[in-house]
Amino acid sequence: MENIKRFDLGKGINFTYIPYSKFKTTQLSICMFYPLKKETASKNAIIPNLLTHSCKKFPSLISLSRKMEELYGASVAASAEKVGDMQMIEISAQSIDNKFVPDGSDNISQIAKLLCDMVFEPDTKDENFKNENVELEKRQLREEILAEMNDKKVFARKRCIEIMCKNEKFGINTLGEIEDVDKINSETAYEAWKNLLSRSHIEIMLVGSGAYTKIADEFKTKFENIDRTNVFEYSSEILAAKDKPTEVTEHKNIVQCKLVLGLRIKSKNEKINYPAMKVMNALLGGTPQSKLFVNVREKLSLCYYCASRYMKQKKIMLIESGVEEKNIQKAKEQILEQLKDIKLGNFSDTDLENTKLFITQGLGKIGDSLSSIGSWYLSQSIDKNIISPEEHIEEIKTVTREDVIEAANQIALDTVYILSGKGE
């Protein structure tokens, strides 16, 4: 993709236009990045749904839905996610591209106005959110947190991160805790919204086509009325692995135990070859042909599932598995043995090439959806080094056996988390 436009709209506000004509739709999103803090996580997490379910101009979900129907079936999505040490509040809208509007009107600019209505002019009363709206979204947020707790795979992953990063922002749940949700009221939610607009790092992104300068000016005008003197910059703390890994076992009434290994880089100042680390992670546990899947799960039958993931912003790797209680120690030993094999170069050239092919095929599918394209370029903007998926494919192709071995030797075990049954 060429001719990407990126420019500042104000302090800590970036606008990126990615022209893409493959689809009949266009996507516009605004992402607000705020440092993860226990005292603000839940208050921030409730904001996206509060903003997208009503606004001053359309004070009910029904009236807002009717407006989106008028805009040729536009859709709005909202989320609160964790990106490194930052909490990302995202609100996005998709609608039919201007080229396909029957009357030739500027539909995408109308979508931008609607998005601005939701973000900058919410449904409030006496400079507070309406109490009934806040209580409704609090109930929804509680259900989301409880759903994570009930999904033991997700729960184990989050607990490993909490333990591993207990003194870091990354260890905080992006949705907060139930007790924090209970404390939210119409006034504190309103303060959180104002704080996000005035202090968060902001990325606005248009993927598709449209009068991007007109849309950028729409947002710029809105932000001119907001004091952004004290803006947070995007940042994530990098720590090295501990000399002696932390081991924690917790018990719940479950049949399938969970084993999660957390790994970090050995030196926080060490430069990471990201394409090589990506290939190494996929070779270890990121594909159906990976060493963890083939050896630990299939040949040794020690796990119900076993896979690894690498989190670029924190330079952390997680290896997750579901195991029987009697196999926990064996599974742990064999997982670490597979990593050791890669460190020693005990993998074939065919394995390496198949892994690179798997990654490049996945990268080639990014262009199959607007949301995937948006997510890709959002992550690139965070890294302040914007490259296309096609350019990254070329980086992956150049990764050598030596690069993979070096990447594997840069990480070490930091935390072992076990969620086991109660022995009943």
Disulfide bonds with the S-S distance in Angstrom:
none
